[in-house]
Each structure stands twice: as structure tokens, then as C-alpha cells.
Amino acid sequence: MSDLFPALHTATGRTALRFGERALTYGQLARAAGDLAARIGGAPRVALWATPTLETAVGVVAALLAGVPVVPLNPKTGERELTHIVTDSAPAAVLAAPGDELPGALDGLERIDVPVTPAASATPVPASASAFGEPGPLSPALIVYTSGTTGPPKGAVLPRRALAVTLDALEDAWEWTADDVLVHGLPLFHVHGLILGVLGPLRRGGEVRHLGRFSVDGVARELAGGGTMLFGVPTMYHRLAEALDGDEKLREALAGARLLVSGSAALPLHDHRRIEAATGRRVIERYGMTETLMNTSVRVDGRARPGSVGVPLRGVELRLVAEDGSAITGYDGESIGEVQVRGENLFTEYLNRPEATAAAFDGDWFRTGDMAVRDEDGSVRIVGRRATDLIKSGGYKIGAGEIENALLEHPGVREAAVTGEPDPDLGERVVAWIVADDDRARPTPEELAAHVAAQLAPHKRPRTVRFLDALPRNDMGKIMKRSLRVS
């Protein structure tokens, strides 16, 4: 398998990483990461205290150079969950930035401070990684823990092959080159921020400009200063859309970007429209998950449509499966099925969980648990999770996502989530959870039900509407629907 980061020895003078005022060229990154790789080489695995810093980026590159699996740790994780992750993954050491205060759950691990300024005797990175022992394509690269919504978090083991094929497929879909400068402020403990947002540019030989913490001003500044791509989650794009009316510099910066990409959750229709109206640029969406990395994306030369996550990436096979286990044939834009995927982008196992691993597959197809439809052109529209977003009401199967999009088209709705609740007559009834737009009169439940019925179909209208001040969201902006329950 080829080196994951060829630019480490071919583009030594180019800027690789920039976090605020701190930056490293490819040559400096190669020396700092090479020094650390030599120190940790041979370890069974290491943990990484994944703060939004240069040290996190250097640490993950070093571990990959050394062929040592790395377990990214969310610094916001609570003590109980963190103890579970550390016990389950059993890292030999934890990599951290000098001066970081680590929680008690990590007390039993050797601490290794990540060097950003390499020592005078730093180990240079050779022309291939073979000096550290060339790992095979199925060798573990990262162990990323799932969110644990249905039990303790599971460690998804991502092989080196999955990283390479996903990032190369995105190169194809997005025409991603070494000339691109990626701007983002995503956390670095998961697939979106760490693999796509840091390793992606480094594999291409381009530049990462990380904001440290997302801000509208930071996005405007970095895009205006040469940034060509922006990665974000819906919450971030919502804040950008809100700021566009009175911020000409932001409008010009977004309009000048080559590519605006949203992921980790669906981007609401009204934010799509506001950004396009103000900038002339469409935000493209892609679809992936921890166990599969990226599955689909709107192509840079394709049609960006709100609600669409595009077509399968190069090398990814995707099918929709009905409740009876049969594959749905034909693309009609209506038939809902579970998304199943296969390809070299998949994880190899849940660490220490052979039964969970076996249950996650239908033969060699991974069961995503996501429900979707495919349009006539083969593009995919996610309508929700099977466990929380497929509502069976009055004999119909209804996807929560399409109702949410319809609700968001109402001018009086700022945010919307849809769930199902038991109903003695219908089996389940559609329930809408609404954050109203403060600048408009609050819509009535009857008005919202009629709006959905007119946009979609009468049986998809919400039977119950509940108003909230805010929807519960996780760090990635995903709505936590399990928290939307009547006590």
C-alpha cells in the first residue's frame, strides 16, 4: 500500500497546517511527526487527546507513520464514558499537547507530549513509511468510538485502506487538489473533522486552516485570505446564513469559495436557499458514518439539490433494502428502504464486539440503519434513522426527514424535528417539535399540519405539534431525538 501522505517528502516548503497563528510546513510536520513516530513505534495502540490544535494533527500523522492504531478521545467526554473507552481500547499511552490537563480516567496511561517543534535529532520521514514497518492495507489505522445512543460506545476499527480509498474517492468527486486550502472549525475526535478535515488535505498535499473554534468572522477571514473549501455542519451553516444579510465581507468570502460542503446531519432547506440567494453558491452535502467513512456525495460537476446527498462515491456499492429483506430495484424517489453499503471504505470490526460486528452485516453488506429513497438519477435522499425516523402510521411508512424539510419551508419555522409516538388508532402518529421564528407570528398547529399536507400528502401531516425554545443537539449539530420525549 502506498504512503498515506506522499507530500511529506515532496512538498517540504508548502504550508500543511495552520491553527490560528501557529503553522507547520510539510517539512516541519514530517520532522515533528517522524520524531514522535520513532518514539511510539511498536506500541499496540495509543490514545490521542483530540483538542483542536496542531498537536492533535501531528499526533495522528505520527501514529499513522508508525503504523500504530490511534484512538481519538473527545475532550468533552464524561468520566464514565471515557473510562469505558480507555478500558475497552487499552491504549499503551495517551498523546497530548504539553500543558493539557487530562482527566482522572487517563491517570493509568503513560503520557507523551506531542512535539510541534522537532528536536535537533528528529527522525526525518523517509520516501516511504517502510522504515517504520509498512503496515498492510487492512491494518488498523484509527479506532473511532460511536456515540453510544443504544448502549456503551463501540470502537469502530478503521483500516488504512478505508482512509485511502475514501479520501481518493473524494478527490475524484470534488476535484480536490494540492492547490486547495480547506477552512473549518470542526472538532478533531471524529471522522468529519479529523479524517476528512485534516488527513484529507494532507493526503492531497494541500493546506488545512483550522479556526480552533468556529466563528463567522473566522470563516470570512480565512476564505477571503485564500481559502478555497469550507467544511461545516448544519449549525455552522445556519449561523453563516443568519449573518449574511448584514455582512458583505462574509457574502464575498462565501461566494469566492470553490466548494462549500455540509455533513454530519441534513442541512435545512431554508439555509440552503438563503446561502444560495446571497452568494450564488450552493452548499453540497455528502453522506457517511463512522463505520463506513464516506458513502455518497454531490459531485462538484453534478447537481446540488437540497435534501440530496448525491450519488455513491467511486468504489462504493449502495442498495436499499425493504422490510422483508428484498432489495428495492428501480429509482422512483418514493420507495423507502434501509441503506446498505459495501466496499473498501468499510470498517473491519467493532473492537472486542464480535457479535455486534456480525449483527451489523447482511452478508458483506453493512446495515447502516439509515432509511432513504433514490431519485431517478440514482441520487440518494436520507429520510431518517430506522430506529427513530421511520414512522408507521395508518398503514403508511413515513420518513421523518421529508416532513422536517416541508416544515422548514414554512416562514414561521426556524427549526423542526419529527418523531413518531404510539397512537391507539394509527399505530403511530406524526409529532412535530418546532422552534418558531422569533421575527414572525408563531404558526398554529393546524396551520403547520395543513402546510405539510399541501406539500406532501395528508397522511404525512403532524397530528401533534409541540413548541420548544431549542432542539437538543450533540457536538456535531445532530438533533438528539431520543431526548424528545414527553415526560
N, C-alpha and C positions, 0 to 999 in steps of 0.2 A: 504494500500500500504506500502511496506517495506521501511525502511530508504534508502535514496539515497546513503549514504556514511557510510556503516557499519564499515569501517576501522577507523573512527574517535574514536571509543571506543574499538576497538580490536587490533589496531596496533600502540599504542601510541608512541613507541620509534622509529618507522621507519620514514625515511625522506619522506615527502609528496611533498614538493615544494622546488625547488631551482631556484633562479633567480640570476645568477652570484655568488657573494659571500654571498648573503642573502638566508637563508633557514629556513624552518619550519618542524618540525616533525609532525606526525599526532596528537600527544598530544597537541603540541603548537598551531596547526591550530584549533583544537577543542576548546581550551580555547579562542583564539582570536575571532574566528567566533561566539562562543557561547555568548561572551560579546556583540558583535555587534548585534547579533540576538535578544538578550533581549532588546536592545535599540530600534530597529526598528519594533519589533513585533506589529502587528495591523495596520501598515501603509497600505494604499490601493495598493501602488506600489512605488518603488524607482528607480531612475536613477543611473547608475554606469559609472563614468568617466574611460573608459576602456583602461588605459595605460598598457604597457607590464611589469607589476610589481607584486610583492607579494600582494600589497593592492587590486588589481583587483581580484585576486583569492580568497582572504579572503572575500572580499565584496560579491561575487556571492555565495560563500558557506554559508555565514551568512544569506543572503536573502532566500536561499532555506531552510535552517534550520528553519527560522522564518515563512515560508510559505508566504513570501511577493514577489509578482512578481517583477522582476528586468528588467530594460530597459538599455542594454549596449549602451553607446554612443561612437562613433568613435571620438577620439580627433582631427582628421583632417577634420571633417565635417565643412562646411562653415556656417556662421551665419544664413543665411536664412533657410537652411535645418534643422539646429539644432533647430531653433525657431519653425519650423513646428513640429518636433518630440516631443519637450517638450510640446507644446500646445496640441498636439493630445493625448499624453500618460498621461499628467497631473500627474507626479510623486510628491509625498509629499516631497521628499528630494533628494539630489544627494550625493552619496558616492564617496569619492575621497581620494587620498593619501595626507597626510599632506604636505603642501608646493606647491601642484599643483596649477597653475594659471588657473582659469576657465574663459571661455568667458562670455561676457555680456548676452548672451541668457539664462544663468543659474542664473542670479542675483536674480530672484524672488524665488528661491528654498532654503530651509534650507540646509546648507552644513553640512555633517557629515564626519569627518575624520576617515578613516578606521584604527583601531589599528592592528599592527602586533605583537607588544609585549603586551600580555594581561595584564590588570590591576590585582593587587593583589586580587581584589574581583571578578575576571572574572567568568562568569557563565559557569560551565562545561557542556558539551554536554551529555545528559542522554543516556541510552541504546536505546532509540527510540526518534524520534522527537516529540512524543506526548506531551512533556512538553510545546512545543510552539503551540500546537494545530495541530494534524495530518491533513494535507491537503488531499483532495481526489485526486484520480488519474487524474481527468480532471481539477484540479485546475491549474490556470496559473502559470508557473514557470518563463519563460522569455518572453519578448516581443521584438522581433528582427526585426528591420526595413529593408525592402528590399531596393535595390539600387535606385529605383525611376526612371528607364530608360523610363517608359511610363507615368510619372506623379509624383506627390509628393510621397515620400516613404510611404509604407503601413506597419503597425505594425503587424507582424505575431505572434499570441498568441500561444506559445508552452506550452502544459500541462506537468505536471510532468511525466505522463505516457509515453509521447513521448521520453523524455530523457532516462528513464529507459529502455524501450524496444529497443531503438536504440543502446545504449551502451552495452546492454546484447547481442544483435544480433552481434555486432562487436566482443565481447568476443568469441562468437561461431565461426565466420568466420576467425578471426585472431589468435585464441588460446591465447588470451590476458590474462595474469595472474598478480598476485601481484609481481612477480619477474621481470616484465618488467620495464625498465626505458625509458621513452619517451623523446626524444630530439626534440625540434622545436623552431622556431623563428617567429611564426605566430602572427599576430595582435589578440587581445583578445576581439573584439567587435562583433564577428560573430560566426556562427556555427562551422566552422573548428577549429579555434584556441581556442575558449572558451569552447564549449561543448565537442568536440572530444578531444581537446588537453589539457584541464585542468580537466574537470569533468570526462572524460573517465578514466584516470589513477587513480583519487581519488575514483571512484566507484570500481575499481579493487583492491585498496589498494596498488598500485604501486607508482612510483615516476615520477614527472614532472621536467625536466630540461629545463627551458626556457632561450633562448640565449639573451633575451632583444631585440636584433636586429640581424637579420640573418647575418651570415658571414660564409664563407667556413672554416676558421680557427676554429671558434666556433663549427661547426658541427664535424670536425675532432677531436677536443679536447674532446668533451663530449661523442662521440661514442667510442673513444679509452679508455675513463675513465669509461666504464661500461654501456653506453647507449645501449639498445637493439633494439629500434624502432626509426624511423625518420619519421616525418610528414613534408610535404612541398608542395609548389605549383610549377607549371612548371618553373617559372622564377628562383626559387631557385635551382631546379634540373639542369636547364641549366647552371647555374653558377658552380655547382659542376662538371658537365660533362666537362665544359671548363677547369677546374683546374686540372682534373685527370692526364693529360699527364705528368705534371712535379711535382706531389705531391704524393710521395709514402706513406706518413702518411695518407693522405686522402683516398687513394686507400685501404689501410689496414683497416681503420676505417669503410668504407662503406661495405667492404667485410665481416667484422666481425659482422655487424648488423643483427639481426634476421629478421627484416621487414623494408622495405622501402616503404612508402605509399605516393602517389601523388594524389591531389584532387583540386577541385575548378575550374579546366579547364583541357582540354586534354593535356597530355604530348606528345610533338612531337616525332615522330618515331626515328629521329636520336639521340635524347638524351637517349631514351630507349636503343638503340643499343650501344652507347658509354659507358654508365654506365655498362651494362652487359658485354661488351667486356673487360673492365678494371678490374671489380670486381668479375665477375661471379654471381652477384646478379641481379635479375630482380625487377624493380620497379612495384608494383601493384597499380592499380587505383580503385577508388570507385566513386559512383555517388550519389549525394544528392542535396538538396537545402534547403533554409531557411524554407519553408513551410512543408517539408517532413522529415527533417533530412536525414538520410541515407537510400537509397533505394536498392542499389546493391553494390557488391564488388567482386573482385577477391579473392577467398579464399586462405588462406595460404597453404592449401593442394591441390589447384587447379592449373590450367594452366594460367600463366600470359602471355598475348599476347598484344603487343602494339595496342592501339585502343579499347581494350575491357575493360569495367568497371565491368565485371563479371556477376554474377547471382543474382537474388533477395535475399536479406537477409531473415533470418528466420522471419516469421510473416508478410512479405511484399508481397502483391499481385501486379503483374505488367502485363499490357496488352498494346498492340499497337493498335491504332485506326486509320482507314483510313479516308480520307477527307469526305466520305459520312456518317461517324459515325459508321460504322461497325467495329467490332473487327477483326484484322488480325489473322487468325489461321495458325498454322504451322510455323516452323522456317526455312527460306530459305536463310537468310543472304542477301537478296536483297530488300524485301518489306519494304518500309519506312512508318512508322506511328508515330502518337504522343504518347509519353509515358504517360500513366495514371496509378496511383497507389492508393491503399487503404490499410489501416492497422492502427494499434495503434500508429504508428510513425508520424501521421499527426498532423498538427496544428489544432486548433479548429475554428479560425476565424481571419479575419483582423480586428483589433481594430477599432471600430466606422465605419466600412465599410460593412454593411450587403449586399449591392448589389454586391460589389466586391467579397465578400465571396461566395455568391450564384453563381456568374458567373464563379468562379474558379472550380466548381464541375460539373461533369456529373453523376447525382445520388450521390452515395457515392464514386465515383472515382475522385481523384484530377487530373485536367488537368495541366500537368507540362509545356506545351508549348515546350518541347524538342522533337526533331524528332530522331528516332532510327531505327535500324534493329536488329533482333535477329538471331544469328547463330544456327546451327543445335543442338548444345549442350545447347541451351537456354540462352547463354550469350548475353549481350546487348552491342551494339556499338552505341554511340551517334553520329549523323551526323550533329547536329546543332539545333539552335532555330527555331521554326516555323516562327517567325516574321522576322528573319534576315538571316537564313541559309538554308531555303528551297527555292530552285531556280527552277522556272518552265520555261523551255527553250525548244522551238521546240516540245512541247508536252510531254516532259520528266520531271519527278520530280527528282531533283538532290540535294543531301545533300552536303553542303559546306565542311563538315568535312573530307569526304573521298578524296576530291580534295586537301585539305590542306595537308593531310598526304602524298599524292602522290608527291606534290611539294616539301615537306621537304625531300624526298628521293633523290632529285637532289643535287649533291655535291656543286653546286653553290648557294644554297638557305639556308640562315640562319633562317629566319622567314617567315611565309606565312599566309595570311588571304584571304578568298574568300567571295565575296558578289555577289549579282545579281543587275543588272541595267536594266532599261527599254530598250527594243530593238524593233523597228518597225516591224521587220520580225520574230524574235524568241519569242517575248513576254518579255523575259528577257535574257540577255546574262551573261555568267560567267565572272567575273572580278577577277583577282588575284592581290593582293597587296604584294609586295615582298621586304624583306630586304636581300640583297645579302651578300654572304660570302666574307669578305674583302680579304681573303687569296687566292681567286680564281678569274678567269676571270668572269665578270658578264655574266650570260646566256642571250641570246636574247629571246624576247617574242615568236618567232617561235620555238625556242628550247624547251622552257617550255611547250608550247602547245603540241608539238609532244611527249614530255616526259609523260604528263598526258594521252594523247590519247593512248599511248602504254601500260600504266599501268592499265588504267580503260576502257574507251570507247571513241570514237571520239566525241560524243555529250557532254562529260563532260570536254572537253579541255577549258581552258580560251580563250575567244575571245579578251580580253583586259588585258594587264599586265602593272601595274604601280609600279615603284620602289620608296621606301621610305628609309629614314635613320633609322627609328624605327617605330614600330607599337604602336598606343595608347593603353595603358593598365591601368586598375584600380589597387587598392592596393593589390588585390588578384592575379594579373597577368593575368586576363581575358582581352582579346582584346575587346576594345570598338568599335564595328563595326559601330555603328551609327555615329562615328566620321570619318569614312572612306567614305567620300562623296566628289565628285568633286564640288568645289565652282563655 
